[in-house]
Amino acid sequence: MTNFGGMTVANCCDDCNIDGCVISGKPYCAHPRKGGLHAAEQQDPDALKRLRSAIAFLDRAAAEDKLKRAMAED
């Protein structure tokens, strides 16, 4: 399983760097909110799986934040 630790809607994963993106596996950013995969990687099942997992990670984080805010209001 890919580690998306540190990723937010605005920031990349902690493991991403100038040499490669955790999602694309290439030296370009494929963050779901910053542009996603290039056309060539859209044919790569592993890259697509990482992208879907990253989207799910962001969705879970958003849901958890929404729940925390709702609980704080009570």
mmJSON file of the N, C-alpha and C atoms, coordinates in Angstrom:
{"data_MODEL":{"atom_site":{
"group_PDB":["ATOM","ATOM","ATOM","ATOM","ATOM","ATOM","ATOM","ATOM","ATOM","ATOM","ATOM","ATOM","ATOM","ATOM","ATOM","ATOM","ATOM","ATOM","ATOM","ATOM","ATOM","ATOM","ATOM","ATOM","ATOM","ATOM","ATOM","ATOM","ATOM","ATOM","ATOM","ATOM","ATOM","ATOM","ATOM","ATOM","ATOM","ATOM","ATOM","ATOM","ATOM","ATOM","ATOM","ATOM","ATOM","ATOM","ATOM","ATOM","ATOM","ATOM","ATOM","ATOM","ATOM","ATOM","ATOM","ATOM","ATOM","ATOM","ATOM","ATOM","ATOM","ATOM","ATOM","ATOM","ATOM","ATOM","ATOM","ATOM","ATOM","ATOM","ATOM","ATOM","ATOM","ATOM","ATOM","ATOM","ATOM","ATOM","ATOM","ATOM","ATOM","ATOM","ATOM","ATOM","ATOM","ATOM","ATOM","ATOM","ATOM","ATOM","ATOM","ATOM","ATOM","ATOM","ATOM","ATOM","ATOM","ATOM","ATOM","ATOM","ATOM","ATOM","ATOM","ATOM","ATOM","ATOM","ATOM","ATOM","ATOM","ATOM","ATOM","ATOM","ATOM","ATOM","ATOM","ATOM","ATOM","ATOM","ATOM","ATOM","ATOM","ATOM","ATOM","ATOM","ATOM","ATOM","ATOM","ATOM","ATOM","ATOM","ATOM","ATOM","ATOM","ATOM","ATOM","ATOM","ATOM","ATOM","ATOM","ATOM","ATOM","ATOM","ATOM","ATOM","ATOM","ATOM","ATOM","ATOM","ATOM","ATOM","ATOM","ATOM","ATOM","ATOM","ATOM","ATOM","ATOM","ATOM","ATOM","ATOM","ATOM","ATOM","ATOM","ATOM","ATOM","ATOM","ATOM","ATOM","ATOM","ATOM","ATOM","ATOM","ATOM","ATOM","ATOM","ATOM","ATOM","ATOM","ATOM","ATOM","ATOM","ATOM","ATOM","ATOM","ATOM","ATOM","ATOM","ATOM","ATOM","ATOM","ATOM","ATOM","ATOM","ATOM","ATOM","ATOM","ATOM","ATOM","ATOM","ATOM","ATOM","ATOM","ATOM","ATOM","ATOM","ATOM","ATOM","ATOM","ATOM","ATOM","ATOM","ATOM","ATOM","ATOM","ATOM","ATOM","ATOM","ATOM","ATOM","ATOM","ATOM","ATOM"],
"id":[1,2,3,4,5,6,7,8,9,10,11,12,13,14,15,16,17,18,19,20,21,22,23,24,25,26,27,28,29,30,31,32,33,34,35,36,37,38,39,40,41,42,43,44,45,46,47,48,49,50,51,52,53,54,55,56,57,58,59,60,61,62,63,64,65,66,67,68,69,70,71,72,73,74,75,76,77,78,79,80,81,82,83,84,85,86,87,88,89,90,91,92,93,94,95,96,97,98,99,100,101,102,103,104,105,106,107,108,109,110,111,112,113,114,115,116,117,118,119,120,121,122,123,124,125,126,127,128,129,130,131,132,133,134,135,136,137,138,139,140,141,142,143,144,145,146,147,148,149,150,151,152,153,154,155,156,157,158,159,160,161,162,163,164,165,166,167,168,169,170,171,172,173,174,175,176,177,178,179,180,181,182,183,184,185,186,187,188,189,190,191,192,193,194,195,196,197,198,199,200,201,202,203,204,205,206,207,208,209,210,211,212,213,214,215,216,217,218,219,220,221,222],
"type_symbol":["N","C","C","N","C","C","N","C","C","N","C","C","N","C","C","N","C","C","N","C","C","N","C","C","N","C","C","N","C","C","N","C","C","N","C","C","N","C","C","N","C","C","N","C","C","N","C","C","N","C","C","N","C","C","N","C","C","N","C","C","N","C","C","N","C","C","N","C","C","N","C","C","N","C","C","N","C","C","N","C","C","N","C","C","N","C","C","N","C","C","N","C","C","N","C","C","N","C","C","N","C","C","N","C","C","N","C","C","N","C","C","N","C","C","N","C","C","N","C","C","N","C","C","N","C","C","N","C","C","N","C","C","N","C","C","N","C","C","N","C","C","N","C","C","N","C","C","N","C","C","N","C","C","N","C","C","N","C","C","N","C","C","N","C","C","N","C","C","N","C","C","N","C","C","N","C","C","N","C","C","N","C","C","N","C","C","N","C","C","N","C","C","N","C","C","N","C","C","N","C","C","N","C","C","N","C","C","N","C","C","N","C","C","N","C","C","N","C","C","N","C","C"],
"label_atom_id":["N","CA","C","N","CA","C","N","CA","C","N","CA","C","N","CA","C","N","CA","C","N","CA","C","N","CA","C","N","CA","C","N","CA","C","N","CA","C","N","CA","C","N","CA","C","N","CA","C","N","CA","C","N","CA","C","N","CA","C","N","CA","C","N","CA","C","N","CA","C","N","CA","C","N","CA","C","N","CA","C","N","CA","C","N","CA","C","N","CA","C","N","CA","C","N","CA","C","N","CA","C","N","CA","C","N","CA","C","N","CA","C","N","CA","C","N","CA","C","N","CA","C","N","CA","C","N","CA","C","N","CA","C","N","CA","C","N","CA","C","N","CA","C","N","CA","C","N","CA","C","N","CA","C","N","CA","C","N","CA","C","N","CA","C","N","CA","C","N","CA","C","N","CA","C","N","CA","C","N","CA","C","N","CA","C","N","CA","C","N","CA","C","N","CA","C","N","CA","C","N","CA","C","N","CA","C","N","CA","C","N","CA","C","N","CA","C","N","CA","C","N","CA","C","N","CA","C","N","CA","C","N","CA","C","N","CA","C","N","CA","C","N","CA","C","N","CA","C","N","CA","C","N","CA","C","N","CA","C"],
"label_alt_id":[null,null,null,null,null,null,null,null,null,null,null,null,null,null,null,null,null,null,null,null,null,null,null,null,null,null,null,null,null,null,null,null,null,null,null,null,null,null,null,null,null,null,null,null,null,null,null,null,null,null,null,null,null,null,null,null,null,null,null,null,null,null,null,null,null,null,null,null,null,null,null,null,null,null,null,null,null,null,null,null,null,null,null,null,null,null,null,null,null,null,null,null,null,null,null,null,null,null,null,null,null,null,null,null,null,null,null,null,null,null,null,null,null,null,null,null,null,null,null,null,null,null,null,null,null,null,null,null,null,null,null,null,null,null,null,null,null,null,null,null,null,null,null,null,null,null,null,null,null,null,null,null,null,null,null,null,null,null,null,null,null,null,null,null,null,null,null,null,null,null,null,null,null,null,null,null,null,null,null,null,null,null,null,null,null,null,null,null,null,null,null,null,null,null,null,null,null,null,null,null,null,null,null,null,null,null,null,null,null,null,null,null,null,null,null,null,null,null,null,null,null,null],
"label_comp_id":["MET","MET","MET","THR","THR","THR","ASN","ASN","ASN","PHE","PHE","PHE","GLY","GLY","GLY","GLY","GLY","GLY","MET","MET","MET","THR","THR","THR","VAL","VAL","VAL","ALA","ALA","ALA","ASN","ASN","ASN","CYS","CYS","CYS","CYS","CYS","CYS","ASP","ASP","ASP","ASP","ASP","ASP","CYS","CYS","CYS","ASN","ASN","ASN","ILE","ILE","ILE","ASP","ASP","ASP","GLY","GLY","GLY","CYS","CYS","CYS","VAL","VAL","VAL","ILE","ILE","ILE","SER","SER","SER","GLY","GLY","GLY","LYS","LYS","LYS","PRO","PRO","PRO","TYR","TYR","TYR","CYS","CYS","CYS","ALA","ALA","ALA","HIS","HIS","HIS","PRO","PRO","PRO","ARG","ARG","ARG","LYS","LYS","LYS","GLY","GLY","GLY","GLY","GLY","GLY","LEU","LEU","LEU","HIS","HIS","HIS","ALA","ALA","ALA","ALA","ALA","ALA","GLU","GLU","GLU","GLN","GLN","GLN","GLN","GLN","GLN","ASP","ASP","ASP","PRO","PRO","PRO","ASP","ASP","ASP","ALA","ALA","ALA","LEU","LEU","LEU","LYS","LYS","LYS","ARG","ARG","ARG","LEU","LEU","LEU","ARG","ARG","ARG","SER","SER","SER","ALA","ALA","ALA","ILE","ILE","ILE","ALA","ALA","ALA","PHE","PHE","PHE","LEU","LEU","LEU","ASP","ASP","ASP","ARG","ARG","ARG","ALA","ALA","ALA","ALA","ALA","ALA","ALA","ALA","ALA","GLU","GLU","GLU","ASP","ASP","ASP","LYS","LYS","LYS","LEU","LEU","LEU","LYS","LYS","LYS","ARG","ARG","ARG","ALA","ALA","ALA","MET","MET","MET","ALA","ALA","ALA","GLU","GLU","GLU","ASP","ASP","ASP"],
"label_asym_id":["A","A","A","A","A","A","A","A","A","A","A","A","A","A","A","A","A","A","A","A","A","A","A","A","A","A","A","A","A","A","A","A","A","A","A","A","A","A","A","A","A","A","A","A","A","A","A","A","A","A","A","A","A","A","A","A","A","A","A","A","A","A","A","A","A","A","A","A","A","A","A","A","A","A","A","A","A","A","A","A","A","A","A","A","A","A","A","A","A","A","A","A","A","A","A","A","A","A","A","A","A","A","A","A","A","A","A","A","A","A","A","A","A","A","A","A","A","A","A","A","A","A","A","A","A","A","A","A","A","A","A","A","A","A","A","A","A","A","A","A","A","A","A","A","A","A","A","A","A","A","A","A","A","A","A","A","A","A","A","A","A","A","A","A","A","A","A","A","A","A","A","A","A","A","A","A","A","A","A","A","A","A","A","A","A","A","A","A","A","A","A","A","A","A","A","A","A","A","A","A","A","A","A","A","A","A","A","A","A","A","A","A","A","A","A","A","A","A","A","A","A","A"],
"label_entity_id":["1","1","1","1","1","1","1","1","1","1","1","1","1","1","1","1","1","1","1","1","1","1","1","1","1","1","1","1","1","1","1","1","1","1","1","1","1","1","1","1","1","1","1","1","1","1","1","1","1","1","1","1","1","1","1","1","1","1","1","1","1","1","1","1","1","1","1","1","1","1","1","1","1","1","1","1","1","1","1","1","1","1","1","1","1","1","1","1","1","1","1","1","1","1","1","1","1","1","1","1","1","1","1","1","1","1","1","1","1","1","1","1","1","1","1","1","1","1","1","1","1","1","1","1","1","1","1","1","1","1","1","1","1","1","1","1","1","1","1","1","1","1","1","1","1","1","1","1","1","1","1","1","1","1","1","1","1","1","1","1","1","1","1","1","1","1","1","1","1","1","1","1","1","1","1","1","1","1","1","1","1","1","1","1","1","1","1","1","1","1","1","1","1","1","1","1","1","1","1","1","1","1","1","1","1","1","1","1","1","1","1","1","1","1","1","1","1","1","1","1","1","1"],
"label_seq_id":[1,1,1,2,2,2,3,3,3,4,4,4,5,5,5,6,6,6,7,7,7,8,8,8,9,9,9,10,10,10,11,11,11,12,12,12,13,13,13,14,14,14,15,15,15,16,16,16,17,17,17,18,18,18,19,19,19,20,20,20,21,21,21,22,22,22,23,23,23,24,24,24,25,25,25,26,26,26,27,27,27,28,28,28,29,29,29,30,30,30,31,31,31,32,32,32,33,33,33,34,34,34,35,35,35,36,36,36,37,37,37,38,38,38,39,39,39,40,40,40,41,41,41,42,42,42,43,43,43,44,44,44,45,45,45,46,46,46,47,47,47,48,48,48,49,49,49,50,50,50,51,51,51,52,52,52,53,53,53,54,54,54,55,55,55,56,56,56,57,57,57,58,58,58,59,59,59,60,60,60,61,61,61,62,62,62,63,63,63,64,64,64,65,65,65,66,66,66,67,67,67,68,68,68,69,69,69,70,70,70,71,71,71,72,72,72,73,73,73,74,74,74],
"pdbx_PDB_ins_code":[null,null,null,null,null,null,null,null,null,null,null,null,null,null,null,null,null,null,null,null,null,null,null,null,null,null,null,null,null,null,null,null,null,null,null,null,null,null,null,null,null,null,null,null,null,null,null,null,null,null,null,null,null,null,null,null,null,null,null,null,null,null,null,null,null,null,null,null,null,null,null,null,null,null,null,null,null,null,null,null,null,null,null,null,null,null,null,null,null,null,null,null,null,null,null,null,null,null,null,null,null,null,null,null,null,null,null,null,null,null,null,null,null,null,null,null,null,null,null,null,null,null,null,null,null,null,null,null,null,null,null,null,null,null,null,null,null,null,null,null,null,null,null,null,null,null,null,null,null,null,null,null,null,null,null,null,null,null,null,null,null,null,null,null,null,null,null,null,null,null,null,null,null,null,null,null,null,null,null,null,null,null,null,null,null,null,null,null,null,null,null,null,null,null,null,null,null,null,null,null,null,null,null,null,null,null,null,null,null,null,null,null,null,null,null,null,null,null,null,null,null,null],
"Cartn_x":[0.843,0.0,0.886,0.482,1.23,0.995,2.047,1.949,1.655,0.477,0.091,0.204,0.948,1.098,1.537,0.88,1.206,0.425,-0.242,-0.961,-2.224,-2.442,-3.658,-4.19,-5.274,-5.818,-4.795,-3.965,-3.002,-1.569,-1.237,0.157,0.332,1.504,1.854,2.204,2.309,2.706,4.1,4.372,5.701,6.778,6.433,7.424,7.667,6.888,7.128,8.32,9.07,10.205,10.501,11.536,11.893,12.171,12.575,12.914,11.713,10.613,9.468,8.258,7.127,5.83,5.376,4.837,4.329,3.22,2.414,1.268,1.676,2.4,2.766,3.919,4.792,6.009,7.012,6.769,7.608,8.012,8.944,9.382,8.43,7.138,6.15,5.044,4.401,3.352,2.045,1.458,0.165,-0.891,-0.669,-1.634,-3.021,-4.051,-5.37,-5.966,-5.575,-6.118,-5.192,-4.081,-3.108,-2.919,-3.694,-3.567,-3.658,-3.329,-3.467,-2.403,-2.714,-1.765,-1.679,-0.481,-0.305,-0.939,-1.156,-1.834,-1.15,0.161,0.875,0.609,0.565,0.342,-1.13,-2.012,-3.424,-3.679,-2.676,-2.75,-2.019,-1.439,-0.67,-1.574,-1.946,-2.858,-2.356,-1.052,-0.51,-0.637,-0.347,-0.48,-1.937,-2.84,-4.262,-4.731,-4.228,-4.582,-4.081,-2.853,-2.325,-3.133,-3.541,-4.343,-5.691,-6.352,-7.635,-7.469,-6.382,-6.115,-5.866,-5.169,-4.909,-6.21,-7.089,-8.392,-9.178,-9.179,-9.884,-9.27,-7.944,-7.256,-7.739,-7.79,-8.249,-9.725,-10.535,-11.954,-12.151,-11.381,-11.479,-11.055,-9.955,-9.468,-10.505,-11.161,-12.193,-13.382,-13.776,-14.89,-14.545,-13.316,-12.878,-12.854,-12.376,-12.35,-13.771,-14.678,-16.068,-16.692,-16.416,-16.932,-16.373,-15.072,-14.45,-15.083,-15.323,-15.955,-17.363,-18.1,-19.481,-19.501,-18.557,-18.498,-18.074,-17.241,-16.793,-17.925,-18.877,-20.012,-20.993,-21.008,-21.955,-21.567],
"Cartn_y":[-1.184,0.0,1.245,2.239,3.48,4.364,5.028,5.946,7.356,7.87,9.22,10.197,9.804,10.646,12.057,13.024,14.425,15.065,14.258,14.826,15.53,16.72,17.487,17.924,18.657,19.163,20.046,20.75,21.686,21.166,20.174,19.722,18.277,18.008,16.658,15.77,14.497,13.522,13.841,13.423,13.621,12.917,11.788,11.004,11.51,12.495,13.071,14.016,14.075,14.99,15.297,16.049,16.477,15.29,14.155,12.986,12.123,12.307,11.476,11.723,11.475,11.606,10.222,10.133,8.865,8.328,9.212,8.796,8.4,9.274,8.988,8.004,8.004,7.199,7.813,9.038,9.762,11.108,11.809,13.109,14.264,14.049,15.13,14.87,15.92,15.836,15.365,14.332,13.826,13.952,14.892,15.138,15.317,14.652,14.706,16.112,17.03,18.384,19.356,18.824,19.676,19.298,18.396,18.076,16.606,15.742,14.308,13.724,12.563,11.811,12.347,12.258,12.54,11.403,11.642,10.675,9.306,9.273,7.989,7.142,7.781,7.037,6.68,7.29,6.931,5.534,4.972,3.602,2.621,3.127,2.315,1.918,0.64,0.211,0.538,0.434,0.736,2.224,3.076,4.52,4.899,4.298,4.562,4.127,2.983,2.5,3.479,3.978,4.948,6.242,6.679,7.89,7.7,6.58,6.309,6.238,5.637,5.557,6.94,7.794,9.155,9.946,9.776,10.45,9.968,8.675,8.121,8.643,8.775,9.309,10.735,11.566,12.95,12.991,12.132,12.083,11.682,10.679,10.262,11.389,12.062,13.158,14.276,14.575,15.616,15.202,13.942,13.448,13.482,13.1,13.138,14.57,15.505,16.914,17.438,17.069,17.509,16.951,15.699,15.081,15.756,16.044,16.727,18.093,18.828,20.151,20.034,19.043,18.844,18.475,17.63,17.228,18.389,19.271,20.426,21.423,21.431,22.355,21.902,20.619,20.088,20.453],
"Cartn_z":[0.0,0.0,0.0,-0.735,-0.865,0.344,0.805,1.938,1.422,1.777,1.382,2.552,3.574,4.763,4.421,5.049,4.834,3.696,2.872,1.74,2.22,1.697,1.926,0.568,0.574,-0.685,-1.387,-0.604,-1.187,-1.235,-0.403,-0.295,-0.746,-1.282,-1.719,-0.528,-0.786,0.235,0.756,1.981,2.549,1.731,1.107,0.354,-1.066,-1.532,-2.858,-2.802,-3.89,-3.969,-5.438,-5.67,-7.028,-7.957,-7.382,-8.195,-8.545,-7.824,-8.15,-7.273,-7.86,-7.206,-6.762,-5.562,-5.05,-5.949,-6.488,-7.291,-8.711,-9.4,-10.794,-10.914,-9.912,-10.011,-10.971,-11.37,-12.339,-11.741,-12.389,-11.861,-12.216,-12.023,-12.143,-11.117,-10.677,-9.662,-10.28,-9.677,-10.134,-9.037,-8.11,-7.035,-7.665,-7.112,-7.721,-7.84,-6.966,-7.012,-7.737,-8.258,-8.945,-10.41,-10.924,-12.345,-12.671,-11.743,-11.981,-12.896,-13.414,-14.238,-15.662,-16.229,-17.66,-18.452,-19.727,-20.586,-20.583,-20.625,-20.676,-19.441,-18.269,-17.024,-16.833,-17.598,-17.508,-18.077,-18.742,-19.244,-18.328,-17.254,-16.31,-15.138,-15.033,-13.974,-12.563,-12.336,-11.008,-10.682,-11.653,-11.439,-11.219,-11.967,-11.785,-10.397,-9.945,-8.607,-7.541,-7.704,-6.739,-6.76,-7.952,-8.051,-7.361,-7.61,-6.95,-5.437,-4.992,-3.552,-2.96,-3.702,-3.229,-3.128,-4.098,-4.054,-2.836,-2.596,-1.433,-0.136,-0.085,1.089,1.371,0.336,0.513,0.914,0.332,0.686,2.145,2.603,4.01,4.937,4.585,5.419,5.506,4.39,4.388,5.26,5.167,5.976,7.46,7.801,9.199,9.725,8.916,9.322,9.534,8.647,8.768,10.046,10.348,11.556,12.806,12.812,13.952,14.178,13.084,13.211,13.76,13.291,13.758,15.237,15.657,17.062,17.949,17.441,18.218,18.433,17.514,17.625,18.698,19.018,20.033,21.427],
"occupancy":[1.0,1.0,1.0,1.0,1.0,1.0,1.0,1.0,1.0,1.0,1.0,1.0,1.0,1.0,1.0,1.0,1.0,1.0,1.0,1.0,1.0,1.0,1.0,1.0,1.0,1.0,1.0,1.0,1.0,1.0,1.0,1.0,1.0,1.0,1.0,1.0,1.0,1.0,1.0,1.0,1.0,1.0,1.0,1.0,1.0,1.0,1.0,1.0,1.0,1.0,1.0,1.0,1.0,1.0,1.0,1.0,1.0,1.0,1.0,1.0,1.0,1.0,1.0,1.0,1.0,1.0,1.0,1.0,1.0,1.0,1.0,1.0,1.0,1.0,1.0,1.0,1.0,1.0,1.0,1.0,1.0,1.0,1.0,1.0,1.0,1.0,1.0,1.0,1.0,1.0,1.0,1.0,1.0,1.0,1.0,1.0,1.0,1.0,1.0,1.0,1.0,1.0,1.0,1.0,1.0,1.0,1.0,1.0,1.0,1.0,1.0,1.0,1.0,1.0,1.0,1.0,1.0,1.0,1.0,1.0,1.0,1.0,1.0,1.0,1.0,1.0,1.0,1.0,1.0,1.0,1.0,1.0,1.0,1.0,1.0,1.0,1.0,1.0,1.0,1.0,1.0,1.0,1.0,1.0,1.0,1.0,1.0,1.0,1.0,1.0,1.0,1.0,1.0,1.0,1.0,1.0,1.0,1.0,1.0,1.0,1.0,1.0,1.0,1.0,1.0,1.0,1.0,1.0,1.0,1.0,1.0,1.0,1.0,1.0,1.0,1.0,1.0,1.0,1.0,1.0,1.0,1.0,1.0,1.0,1.0,1.0,1.0,1.0,1.0,1.0,1.0,1.0,1.0,1.0,1.0,1.0,1.0,1.0,1.0,1.0,1.0,1.0,1.0,1.0,1.0,1.0,1.0,1.0,1.0,1.0,1.0,1.0,1.0,1.0,1.0,1.0,1.0,1.0,1.0,1.0,1.0,1.0],
"B_iso_or_equiv":[0.0,0.0,0.0,0.0,0.0,0.0,0.0,0.0,0.0,0.0,0.0,0.0,0.0,0.0,0.0,0.0,0.0,0.0,0.0,0.0,0.0,0.0,0.0,0.0,0.0,0.0,0.0,0.0,0.0,0.0,0.0,0.0,0.0,0.0,0.0,0.0,0.0,0.0,0.0,0.0,0.0,0.0,0.0,0.0,0.0,0.0,0.0,0.0,0.0,0.0,0.0,0.0,0.0,0.0,0.0,0.0,0.0,0.0,0.0,0.0,0.0,0.0,0.0,0.0,0.0,0.0,0.0,0.0,0.0,0.0,0.0,0.0,0.0,0.0,0.0,0.0,0.0,0.0,0.0,0.0,0.0,0.0,0.0,0.0,0.0,0.0,0.0,0.0,0.0,0.0,0.0,0.0,0.0,0.0,0.0,0.0,0.0,0.0,0.0,0.0,0.0,0.0,0.0,0.0,0.0,0.0,0.0,0.0,0.0,0.0,0.0,0.0,0.0,0.0,0.0,0.0,0.0,0.0,0.0,0.0,0.0,0.0,0.0,0.0,0.0,0.0,0.0,0.0,0.0,0.0,0.0,0.0,0.0,0.0,0.0,0.0,0.0,0.0,0.0,0.0,0.0,0.0,0.0,0.0,0.0,0.0,0.0,0.0,0.0,0.0,0.0,0.0,0.0,0.0,0.0,0.0,0.0,0.0,0.0,0.0,0.0,0.0,0.0,0.0,0.0,0.0,0.0,0.0,0.0,0.0,0.0,0.0,0.0,0.0,0.0,0.0,0.0,0.0,0.0,0.0,0.0,0.0,0.0,0.0,0.0,0.0,0.0,0.0,0.0,0.0,0.0,0.0,0.0,0.0,0.0,0.0,0.0,0.0,0.0,0.0,0.0,0.0,0.0,0.0,0.0,0.0,0.0,0.0,0.0,0.0,0.0,0.0,0.0,0.0,0.0,0.0,0.0,0.0,0.0,0.0,0.0,0.0],
"pdbx_formal_charge":[null,null,null,null,null,null,null,null,null,null,null,null,null,null,null,null,null,null,null,null,null,null,null,null,null,null,null,null,null,null,null,null,null,null,null,null,null,null,null,null,null,null,null,null,null,null,null,null,null,null,null,null,null,null,null,null,null,null,null,null,null,null,null,null,null,null,null,null,null,null,null,null,null,null,null,null,null,null,null,null,null,null,null,null,null,null,null,null,null,null,null,null,null,null,null,null,null,null,null,null,null,null,null,null,null,null,null,null,null,null,null,null,null,null,null,null,null,null,null,null,null,null,null,null,null,null,null,null,null,null,null,null,null,null,null,null,null,null,null,null,null,null,null,null,null,null,null,null,null,null,null,null,null,null,null,null,null,null,null,null,null,null,null,null,null,null,null,null,null,null,null,null,null,null,null,null,null,null,null,null,null,null,null,null,null,null,null,null,null,null,null,null,null,null,null,null,null,null,null,null,null,null,null,null,null,null,null,null,null,null,null,null,null,null,null,null,null,null,null,null,null,null],
"auth_seq_id":[1,1,1,2,2,2,3,3,3,4,4,4,5,5,5,6,6,6,7,7,7,8,8,8,9,9,9,10,10,10,11,11,11,12,12,12,13,13,13,14,14,14,15,15,15,16,16,16,17,17,17,18,18,18,19,19,19,20,20,20,21,21,21,22,22,22,23,23,23,24,24,24,25,25,25,26,26,26,27,27,27,28,28,28,29,29,29,30,30,30,31,31,31,32,32,32,33,33,33,34,34,34,35,35,35,36,36,36,37,37,37,38,38,38,39,39,39,40,40,40,41,41,41,42,42,42,43,43,43,44,44,44,45,45,45,46,46,46,47,47,47,48,48,48,49,49,49,50,50,50,51,51,51,52,52,52,53,53,53,54,54,54,55,55,55,56,56,56,57,57,57,58,58,58,59,59,59,60,60,60,61,61,61,62,62,62,63,63,63,64,64,64,65,65,65,66,66,66,67,67,67,68,68,68,69,69,69,70,70,70,71,71,71,72,72,72,73,73,73,74,74,74],
"auth_comp_id":["MET","MET","MET","THR","THR","THR","ASN","ASN","ASN","PHE","PHE","PHE","GLY","GLY","GLY","GLY","GLY","GLY","MET","MET","MET","THR","THR","THR","VAL","VAL","VAL","ALA","ALA","ALA","ASN","ASN","ASN","CYS","CYS","CYS","CYS","CYS","CYS","ASP","ASP","ASP","ASP","ASP","ASP","CYS","CYS","CYS","ASN","ASN","ASN","ILE","ILE","ILE","ASP","ASP","ASP","GLY","GLY","GLY","CYS","CYS","CYS","VAL","VAL","VAL","ILE","ILE","ILE","SER","SER","SER","GLY","GLY","GLY","LYS","LYS","LYS","PRO","PRO","PRO","TYR","TYR","TYR","CYS","CYS","CYS","ALA","ALA","ALA","HIS","HIS","HIS","PRO","PRO","PRO","ARG","ARG","ARG","LYS","LYS","LYS","GLY","GLY","GLY","GLY","GLY","GLY","LEU","LEU","LEU","HIS","HIS","HIS","ALA","ALA","ALA","ALA","ALA","ALA","GLU","GLU","GLU","GLN","GLN","GLN","GLN","GLN","GLN","ASP","ASP","ASP","PRO","PRO","PRO","ASP","ASP","ASP","ALA","ALA","ALA","LEU","LEU","LEU","LYS","LYS","LYS","ARG","ARG","ARG","LEU","LEU","LEU","ARG","ARG","ARG","SER","SER","SER","ALA","ALA","ALA","ILE","ILE","ILE","ALA","ALA","ALA","PHE","PHE","PHE","LEU","LEU","LEU","ASP","ASP","ASP","ARG","ARG","ARG","ALA","ALA","ALA","ALA","ALA","ALA","ALA","ALA","ALA","GLU","GLU","GLU","ASP","ASP","ASP","LYS","LYS","LYS","LEU","LEU","LEU","LYS","LYS","LYS","ARG","ARG","ARG","ALA","ALA","ALA","MET","MET","MET","ALA","ALA","ALA","GLU","GLU","GLU","ASP","ASP","ASP"],
"auth_asym_id":["A","A","A","A","A","A","A","A","A","A","A","A","A","A","A","A","A","A","A","A","A","A","A","A","A","A","A","A","A","A","A","A","A","A","A","A","A","A","A","A","A","A","A","A","A","A","A","A","A","A","A","A","A","A","A","A","A","A","A","A","A","A","A","A","A","A","A","A","A","A","A","A","A","A","A","A","A","A","A","A","A","A","A","A","A","A","A","A","A","A","A","A","A","A","A","A","A","A","A","A","A","A","A","A","A","A","A","A","A","A","A","A","A","A","A","A","A","A","A","A","A","A","A","A","A","A","A","A","A","A","A","A","A","A","A","A","A","A","A","A","A","A","A","A","A","A","A","A","A","A","A","A","A","A","A","A","A","A","A","A","A","A","A","A","A","A","A","A","A","A","A","A","A","A","A","A","A","A","A","A","A","A","A","A","A","A","A","A","A","A","A","A","A","A","A","A","A","A","A","A","A","A","A","A","A","A","A","A","A","A","A","A","A","A","A","A","A","A","A","A","A","A"],
"auth_atom_id":["N","CA","C","N","CA","C","N","CA","C","N","CA","C","N","CA","C","N","CA","C","N","CA","C","N","CA","C","N","CA","C","N","CA","C","N","CA","C","N","CA","C","N","CA","C","N","CA","C","N","CA","C","N","CA","C","N","CA","C","N","CA","C","N","CA","C","N","CA","C","N","CA","C","N","CA","C","N","CA","C","N","CA","C","N","CA","C","N","CA","C","N","CA","C","N","CA","C","N","CA","C","N","CA","C","N","CA","C","N","CA","C","N","CA","C","N","CA","C","N","CA","C","N","CA","C","N","CA","C","N","CA","C","N","CA","C","N","CA","C","N","CA","C","N","CA","C","N","CA","C","N","CA","C","N","CA","C","N","CA","C","N","CA","C","N","CA","C","N","CA","C","N","CA","C","N","CA","C","N","CA","C","N","CA","C","N","CA","C","N","CA","C","N","CA","C","N","CA","C","N","CA","C","N","CA","C","N","CA","C","N","CA","C","N","CA","C","N","CA","C","N","CA","C","N","CA","C","N","CA","C","N","CA","C","N","CA","C","N","CA","C","N","CA","C","N","CA","C","N","CA","C","N","CA","C","N","CA","C"],
"pdbx_PDB_model_num":[1,1,1,1,1,1,1,1,1,1,1,1,1,1,1,1,1,1,1,1,1,1,1,1,1,1,1,1,1,1,1,1,1,1,1,1,1,1,1,1,1,1,1,1,1,1,1,1,1,1,1,1,1,1,1,1,1,1,1,1,1,1,1,1,1,1,1,1,1,1,1,1,1,1,1,1,1,1,1,1,1,1,1,1,1,1,1,1,1,1,1,1,1,1,1,1,1,1,1,1,1,1,1,1,1,1,1,1,1,1,1,1,1,1,1,1,1,1,1,1,1,1,1,1,1,1,1,1,1,1,1,1,1,1,1,1,1,1,1,1,1,1,1,1,1,1,1,1,1,1,1,1,1,1,1,1,1,1,1,1,1,1,1,1,1,1,1,1,1,1,1,1,1,1,1,1,1,1,1,1,1,1,1,1,1,1,1,1,1,1,1,1,1,1,1,1,1,1,1,1,1,1,1,1,1,1,1,1,1,1,1,1,1,1,1,1,1,1,1,1,1,1]
}}}
